[in-house]
């Protein structure tokens, strides 16, 4: 036997062994499945309890998921990388993952020689390989092939011991069919209302084959597990796409659409992405976004990244007429593949915004990309800047922690210590490259990692980071969110040293956290802290959204700053005590009332994870009220990068959401939700630092206004404070309600100086330069002839 044959046999044996172990583990984990099947209302597989909605309807609380989109199966087949700094080798490693896997799995499958009749072990081996092949087809979005192989697995799973696996396969077949229908109707003929909940008449599926098949499989599954809300939810979605909700849904499985009725109304946003030209590059995968001015014309442009191994990053330049021009190729972004997140800063103080792309999150360490904006294009200066060491990261935060006028950057690393479940078996635990890094900006385009000396290596699985001076001592502090372990709040002690004070301040949770940020949500002049939770599964998300009271820790944390360097957690008190599981999140004042509202992009790697993306209105700093459905922003596809900016120059913030999952088969078209306007006044403030860093990151803005009835109010903003997963424009937008003038005070961090400008007229964009007594009025950027009421930028010019 030759070396090739011996290798093939070894691979086949390893695959079969793993497949058998997987199925046996499943059966051992649920020994009571046979007893459950005899129950009048049997619990679903993996149920850890139940909950009631409206005091009458009972559902199972299930933490398991049916699939991960084939991600884990495909990850095993990534190609080798010799030079970890080469983006071309990274691209080639990722291309053909499923092709390589299918070749090996099919060889193993074709080599099976079962007895006649086959033994139980041989049956399990065959079914496991069929399912694995089906998963790889799911990964690539080859849903007809996936259905074929999962159907074969269903046929193979005979006998009472494999009844649970048959049940699971029915759910999988329904999930695949539903996604096939989504592709045929929401991607191949996308429209403004596609995949927005509740499904509108114009978004109902014309090609109904996928949803019809999904209904059949889901119904079969629910006959045996009638309380599994994961599948009940998908069944309701399938009926919606067919235009048969609610009347067509079996009454015992009906979830009324008004179960998700909004508590607030911020107007109906229109998805203008296609009309604006943002769908020109086709549907994309998960990625990050920055909504800011990259060409210096005063209008916010859009830069996005993607987990696509072929597409590269994208740059859309705002043309000023409500549309964007795809400049990705001219900007030399084609090689910038497989970056899950992106952040921006002017690291060299030349007045042009640069970007840092993050890679390796959930997988092995990969190189970052520091792209210097050279005017119309980007130059990759990663290696020259000293940032070439690979790291598994999906978050970085820019801030001038030592106030030398040059922005530094903290890069989260996914260091796998105790208590962290590994998602990639190829990634060794404790890889020292995945410690957190603090790159000090040395000037001249050079950075130096000082994390160890500063005491901020974290050595936990970092997922988000944010800078903010929470105690008002004039020095930027650093928050790092961690997955599977406590978060850290590093207090800036001065002299380049930090100390973790999270335990003493009670700011260590949630323990499965993700995106985070500092903000002043209640306008009291003190920076508060928001931290996402990413633990919640579909059943918990749906249950809490429908009003069920569920115990558990799968909630975000909102730490309200109470002064003297202390916090109190107020999530429950302000209406955020709800499971939501977002990755991309951000905030902006969508209704120009001066208070920062919230948008969450939700979902996970699985195709079954069709959660609503969520919008919450900030009601005066006292409550957050759900406005998702009423605003028309309750998109069902996976939300990642979230960014706010006034792209059409009419005075209100519009919302961009990077849509799409982590696998090639889970693509989505990005959304651009255009704000309908609220008839209120506004002021946009752009700062230019001279001693402070040029982009004024960390500068504080206070806007004092007096209403028509004589009452006074203040609004506080910090430049550059936005989510760790999504970039807003650095031009701060402040809602003024009915005030036509305001006083503006700017506090500059490096010079420790304060400037106040009184009686500034509303409904304009102003530019303030550090040390200058003059305000510059910037040109209006609204499209000509756009008349949309008081928010159209013309009320008090």
N, C-alpha and C positions, 0 to 999 in steps of 0.2 A: 504494500500500500504506500503511495507517495505522500509527501508532506501535505499537499493540498487536500487529499482525501482524509488524512488523519485530522487536519484542522476542521474540515467540514463536519466530520463525525463528532468532534469535541463540541463544536458550536451547537449541533443538533441536540446532543445530550444535555448540554447546559440549558438550552431553551426549554426543552421538554421538562427537565427537572424543575426549573423555575415556574413553568406553567402549572405543573402538578401541585407544587408547594403553594402557589397562589390560590388555587381552588380549594385545596384542603384547609388552608388557613381560613378561607371564607366560611367553610362549613363548621370548622372548630369554633370560630368566633360567634356563631349563632346556633348553638346546639338545640335551642328550643323552637326552631322553625317548624318542625313537624307538628308540635303541639299547637302553635299559633294558627296553623292552617285550619284546624278544626274549630277555632273560636268563631262565634257568630259575627264579630267585627274584629277580625285579626289585625294585629299591629304589623306595620311594614318592617322589612328587614332593616336592622340597625336602629330601631326605635329605642330612645332612651327616656321615654315618657310621653305625655300627651298634654294638650292644651285646648281650651275652649274659646270660641269666638262668639261674642254676643250672648254668652251664657248658655248656649244650646248646642252648637256644632263642635264636635270633638275631632281633633286631628292629631296625628303622631308627630312628635318632636324628634327629628332624625338628623344626625350629624353627618352621616355618610353621604357620599355622592356616587352616582352611577359610573361616572367617567371623568377624565380630565382632558378631553379633546384629543386623546392619543399622544399628549405631550411627553409623558414618562416613557412610553414605548419608543417614541422616535428619538428621544434624547440619547438612548443607548447606542444609536447608530451614527452619531456625529463622527466625521472624519478626523484624522490626526492633524495636529497643528505643530509644526516644528518651530516656527518663529511667532511667538505670541504677540509680537508688536505689528504683525502684518495683517492688515484688514483684508487683503486678497486671500490669504490662507484661511482667515476666519470665514469668509464668504464661501470658499470651496468646501470647508468642513461642514457648513450648514446645508449647503445644497445637496439634494439627493439623500437626506437622512432616511426618509421613508423608502426610497428606492433600494438603498442598501439593505435596510431591514426586511423589506418584502422579499428580496432575493434570497436572503438567508433563511427566513421563515418558510418560504415556499419550498426550499430545498429540504428543510427538515420535515415539512408536511408531506411532501411527495415521497420521502423515505420511510414513512410509517408503514409497518407491515403488521397490522393487527390480526389476531387470531379470528377464527370464525366459529362461533360468535366472539366478539372482542371481550376482553376482561374489563372490569370496572376501571382499572388503572389506564388501560389503553383508551377507553372512551374519554376519560378525563384529559389525557394527553391530546387527543384529537380535537376535542372541543376547545381546549385552552389555546392551541395553535390557531384554530379558526377564529377565535375571538381576538387574539393578538394581531392577526392579519387584518381583521376588520378594524381594529383600533388604528393601525397605520394608515388605512384608507381614510378613516375619519380625520386623522391629522392633516392629510393633504386636501381634504374637501372632496374626495371621490366617494360621494355618498351612496351612489347606486352599488358600487363595489363593496362598500362597507355593509350595506344592507344584505348583499348576497352572502358575505362571509359570516356575518352575525346570524343570518338565517340558518346557515349550515351548522353553526354552533348550537343553535336552538334545537335543530333536528338531532344532533349528537347527544344532547343532554337528556338521556332517558333514564327512567328509574326514579324511585321516591327520594333517594339521597340527593339527587341533582335538581329536585324541584325548586329550591331557592335560586339556583343559577338560571333555570328556565325563566323564572319570574323576572330576574334581573335583565335577561336578554330581551324580554318583551319590552321592558322600559327603554332599553338601549335602541331597539329597532324603532320605537316611537320617536325618540329624541333625534335619531338620524333622519327620519322621514320629515319631521318638523323643520329641521335645519335645511334639508333639501328644498322644501317649499319656500323657506326664507330666502335662499339664494336665488331661486327662480323669480321671485316676486319683489324682494326688497333690494336686491343687488343688480340683477339683470334688467330691471325696469324701475329704478329708484325714483322716488318722488319726494316732495317736501314733507309729507306726513308718513312716509314709510317707517314702520316699526315704532311708532309713537303710541303709547298707551293712553286711553283705550283706542283700539284700531279704528280709524275713521273709515267711512264708506269708500272714499277714493283710494284707501290703502289696502282694501280687502284683496285677497289673492285672486288673480285671474286664472293662474295655473293652480288648480286646487288639488292636484294629485298628492303632493307631499303632505298637506294638512289632512286630507281624507285618510291616508294611510296612518298618519300619526294618531288620529282619533281612534282608529280600529285597535292599534296596539295599546294605547293608553287605557282604553276601555277594558280590554282583556286583562291588563295588569291590575286595574282597580277592582275587578271582580274578586280578586284574592286579597287585595290590600286597600280597602275602600277609604282608609283614613290617611293615606300618604299624600300630604299636601303638595309635595314636590311635583307629583304627576297630576294631581287634581288641577294645580295651577297651569301646567303646560296644556292639559286638556282644554281648559277655558281659553287659553291663548289660541289654540288651534281652531276652536269654534269661532272665535272673534275674527280670525283671518278668513274664515269661510262666510262671514256675515250671518252666522246662525247663533250668535250670543245675544241674549240669554236663552231664547226660546228653545234652541236645539240641545242645550246641555241637559243631561239627566238631572233632575232636581236635587238629588242627594250629592251631586258633585258640583253644583253651581256655586261660583264665587261671583257675586254681583259686582259690576264695575264700580258702583258707588262705594264699595268697601274701601276704596282708595281715594275717596273724595277729598279735595284740598280744603284746608281750613283758612287759606288766605288767597287773595286775588291780586296778582301783580300785572295783570294784562296777559294777552295771548301772544307769545313769541312765535314768529314765523321762521321756519328752517330755510334760510336763504343760501345754503351752501352751494347748491347746483347753479342757481342764478348768479352767484358771485364768482363762479369759476373754481371753487375749491374741490370739486370732484374730478377735475381734469386728469389726475394721475390714477384714477380708478380707486376701488376699495382698498383699504390698507389694514395693517395689523396694529396691535397695541404700540403706543409710543408716547412721547412727550410733546409739549407745545410751548411756544413763547409767542405772545401777541405784542409786538413792539416795533419801533421804528428802526429798521435796519439800513435804510438808505438815506436817512437824514432829511426827508422832505416833510416831516411833521405828522405823517399818517402812520398808524400802526399796521405793520406787515405781519406775516405769519410764518414762523419756522417750525417745522414738525420733524420728528424722528419716527422710526418704525422698527419693529422686530423682523421686517421683511429682509431676507438675505440678498435680494436683488435690487430693491427700489432705491435705497439710499435715502438721505434726508431730503426734505422739500423746503423750498422758499417761495412764498407767494407774496408778490409786491402789490401793495394797495395802490390802485390807479386813481383813486379819488372820485370815481363815479359809481361806487357801490360794488365794483368788481375787482378781482385780483388777477395778476399776470404770473404764470408759472415761470420762475427764473432759476429753478433748481439746477439745471445743467450749466447755465452761465455762472452760477455761484460756486461751481465746482464741488457739488455735494453728492455726486453719484456714487463715490466710493465709501460714503459714510453710512454703512449698513449696520443693522442689528443693534441699534441703540435704543434702549427702552425709555430713556429720559434725557432731558436737556435743560441746562440752566444758562442764564446770560449775565454778562457784566462787561464793563469797559475796563479790562484788566490793565491796559497800557495807557489809559487816560488820553486817548487821541480823539475822543468824541464819537467814536463808532462802537456799536455794541458787538462784542465777541460772544462766543458760545462754547460751552463745555458739554460734550456728549458722554453719557454713562453707559457702560456695557457690563455683561457678566452676571447681572442679577438673576438669582435662582439657579445659576449654572456655575461654570468654571470662571476663574479670573480672566479678564480680557482687558485690552488697553482702552483708555479713554481717548477722546479726541478734543484737544483745545484748538478751536478754529478762530483765527484772528481775522477780523473784518478789515479787508483792505480796500473797500469801496466797490460795491457791485459783485464781489466774490469773497470767498473765505480761503485763507491759507492755513494748512495744517501745521501747527508749530508745536505739537505735543512733545516730540522728542527733544527739540531744542530748548523747550521750557522746563524740562526735567520732570515731566508727568508720564513718562513712558512705561513705568512698572505696572503690569496688569493687576487688576483688582476686580472682584465680583461686587458690583455696585449698581445702584439705581437711584442714588440721591446725592446731591452736593449742594452746598450753600455758600454764597459769596458774602463776605463782610470784612470790614477793615477793623480787626479786633485790636490792633495796636495803634490805631489812629495816626498812621504815618502817611496817609493820603493815597495809599495803594491798596486795592482790595485783595484780600486773601481768600482762600477757598478751603472749606472742610469737605472731605469726601467720605461718605459712609462706606464701610466694608462689611460684607456678610461673613463675619468671623463665626465659625460654628463651634461654639462652646457647649457645655452641658445643657441639656434640656431643649435643644433645637433639633427638630426633625429634618433630616436631610432630604432634599428633593432631587439631588443629582448624585447618584452613587459614584460617579467619576471624580467628585470633588472631595478631597481629603479633609477631615475635620482639623480645625486649628491651623489652617494655612496662614502663616504670618503675613502674607501679602494682603490678607483681608482684614487686617486691623484698620481702624479708622485713621485717616491721614489729615493732618492740618498743613496745608501748603502755604508757607509765608511768601508773599510777593516781594522778591528781592529787588525789583526794578529791572529795566533792561530786558524784559520778556522772560525772566528767570524766576523759578519757584524752588523752595526748599522745604522738605517735609520736617516739621518740628513737633509732630504729634506726641512723640515719646517724652520729649523735654517738657512739653506743655501739659502732659497728663491727660490727653484726650484720645488715646488709642482705642478706647471703648471695649474691645475684645468681646463683643457681642454681635448678634446679627443685626446690624444697623439697616434700617429701612427708610428713615427720613431724618432730616436735619434742618435746623432753623436758627438764625441769629436774632437776638433781641436784647436790649438793655432793660431787663424786667425790673431791676431795683433802682433804676434812675441814678446810678453812680457815674454815668458817662462812659462806661466800658461795655462792649458787646459781650453778652453771655451766649452760650451755645446749648441748644436742646438736641438730643439724639433719641429718636424712637427706635425700639428694638423689638424683634419678633422672637417670642418664646422666652424673653427675659425682661427684667425691669428696664425702663427708660432711664436716661441720664439727663440731668440738667447741670451743665458745667458752668459754675460761676467764675467770671473773669476776675482773678485776684490781682491782675496787673503784673508787669514784668514778664509777660509771656507765660504765666502759669494759670491753670484752671483747677477748680475743685468741684467734684460731684456733690451737689446739695439736694438732689432729687429726693432721697429718703427723708431727710429732715424737713423738707417742704411738702412731703406727701404728694409728689408729682411723678411717681414711678410708673403709673399705669396709663393705658392698658398694657397687659403683658404680651399682647399679640398685635402690636401697633404698626402703623404705616405712616401715611402723610401727616405732616404736622406744620404748625406755624405760630408765630406771635402776631397778635392783632389787638386792637382796642374795640371790642365788640359793643361795649356799653358807653363809649365816649366819656370816660371819666379821666382820661389822660394817663392811664396806667396800662401797660402792655399785659394782655391776657394770653393764655396759651391753649391752643386746640390740638388734640391728638386723636387721630383716627384709630378705630379698632378694625381688624381684618379677620377676626376669628369666625364671625357668624356664618352659618350655613343657610341654605335657601329656606328651610322650614322655619327657622327662627326669624329671618328677615320678613317673610310673609306674615308670620304670626303677629309680630309686633306692629307691622304696618296695618294689619286689620284690627288692631285694638286689643289684642290679647296681652295679658300681663304675664310676662315670662321672666323668671329669675335667671340670673346669669351675669357674666362679666363681659359679654360681647356688646359693649357699648362704647361710644367715643367718650373722651374726657374733655370737659371744658373747665379749665382752671382759671377762675376769676382772680385777678390781682387785687388784693385788699390793702395794698400798701405795706411799707416797711419790709419789702422783700418777701412777702408771704402770699399764699394762694388758698382759695377754697374751691372745691370741685362743685360745680353748679349744673352739670348736665341734666340731671333729672328736673331741677327747678325751672330750667328754661325750655323744656320740651324736647331735649335731645336724648332722652332715655329710651333709645330704640336701636335695635340691631339693623345695620345697614351695609357693612362689608364693602366700603369703597376703596379704590386705589387712588385714582385721580380725583382731587378735590381742590376747590379754590373759593375765593370770596370776592364780592364786589357789591356796591350799592346799586342795585338794579332799578329801584324806584325813586332815586334821588331824594330820599328822606334823611340822608346823612348817616344812616346806620348800615353796616356791612352785612349783606345777605350771603347765603351759602349755597353752593352747588356741589353735589357728590356724584362722581362717575363710578358706578358699581359693577359687580360681576366678578367671575373668576375664570379659570382656564377651561372649565367644563362647558359643553354646549347646552347643558340643562340650566346653566346659571343665567336665566333671563330675568334679572331683577330690574326694577324701575330705577333709572337715574333720577336723582332727587334734587329739588330746589326748596330751600327754606327761606322765608322772609323773616328778617330781624325786626320784631315789633318793639321798637324803642329801647333795645338793649335789655328787655325784660323777658321776652319769649321768642322762640323760633317756631314759625308756623309753616306747615307743609303747603307749598304752592306748586307742586310738581305737575299734577294733572291739569289744573286750571291754567298754568302758564304754557302748556303745550311742550314742555321740555322733558317729559317722562319717557325718554327713549329706552327701548328694551335692549339695545345692543351694548356691548361692553364699553364702559367709559374709562378712559385713561387721562391723558393730559387735558386739563381744564384751564381755560384762560379767558379773562375779561379785558375788553378794550372797546372804545367807541370807534368802530371801524368806519362808520359812515358819517362821522362828524356832526351828528345831530344833538349831542349833549347827553345822551344816555348810554350806559354800558351794554354792549352786546356780548354774547357768550359763544365761545368756540369750545367744542368737545371733540377730542380725538377718540374715534370709535373703532372697535375691532378688538379681537381677542389675541391670544398668544400663539395660535396655530394657524398655518396657511389656510385651513378650511374655515376659519372663523373671522373672515374679513368683514369690514363694515365701511360705509361711507361716512366721513366726518360730517359733523353738524355745525352750522353757524346760525345761532338763534338770534334773530334781529329783534331788538327791544321795541315794543310798541309805543313807548313814551308815556309820561304821566303828567304832563302839563306843569312841571316844576322847574325851578331855576337851578343852575349848576355853575360850577367853576372848576376848570382843570388847571393844575399847577405843575409846571415842569421846572426842575431845579438843575442848576449847573454849578458843580463845585469847583473851587480854585485851590484852596488848601485841603478841603475835604475832597475825596475821590470825585472824579469828573461827573460820574452818573449820580452822585449824591446818595449812594446806598447808605442807609442808616440815619439820614437826616429826618428830623421831625417837623411836621406841619400842623399848625393849629389854625382853624378857621372859625372865627366868632361871627355869628350872624344875629340879627334882630328881626323877628317876624313882624308881620303887619299889625298884629295885636299888641306889639311892644315886648313880647317875651323874648328872652335871649337864650341862645344855645351855642355849644361849641362842638366842633367835629375835629377828630384827631387822626392823623395818618402818619405812617412811617414809610419812607421811600424804600422800595425793594422788598418789603415784607409781603410775601405771598406764599402759597403752598409749596411744599417740597416736591409736588408732582403737578406742575403747571405754572406757567409764567405770565403774569399780568403786565400791562404796560407800566413803565416807570413814571409816566405822566399821571399824577394822582388825580382822580375824579372825585369831586366833593358835591353831594347833593345839598341844595340850599332851601328846599321847600318853597315858600313864597317870598323869600328874602331877595331883594334886588341888588344889595351890596353886602360886603363882608370885610372884616379885618383879617389879614393873613399874617401869621407869625411863623418864621422858619428858624429852627435851632440846628446849627451846623456842628457836627460832632468833632471834627479835627481842630477847627479854629476856636471851638467853644464859644462861638458868637451867636447872637440872636438878632434877627431883623424883623421889623413889623411894618406892614403896609396897610394903611387904613382907607376905608371907603372904596375898596376894589369893586368895580361893577361886575355883576353876574353875567352868565351866559357867554363866556369867552375863555380862551386858553391863554394863560400868562406864563412868562418865563422869568425866573428870579435867579440871578447869578450871585454867588457868595461874595460879599463885600461891596456889591453895587447897590446904590440907592434907587436905581431906576428899574421899573417893571417893563418888560418887553411884552407887547401884545402880539401874539402869534396869529398868523392868518387863519381864517375859518377854513375848515376842510370838508364841510358838508357838500354833497353833490348839488350842483345848480338846480334850482327849481324844486328842491325837496322841502315841502311845507308840511310839518307834522306838529303844529301847535307850539307851545312855549318851550318845548325841549328841542326845537330845531336850530338853536344857536343864533336866533335873530332877535330875541326878545329885548335885549338891553345892550346891544353892541355899541 
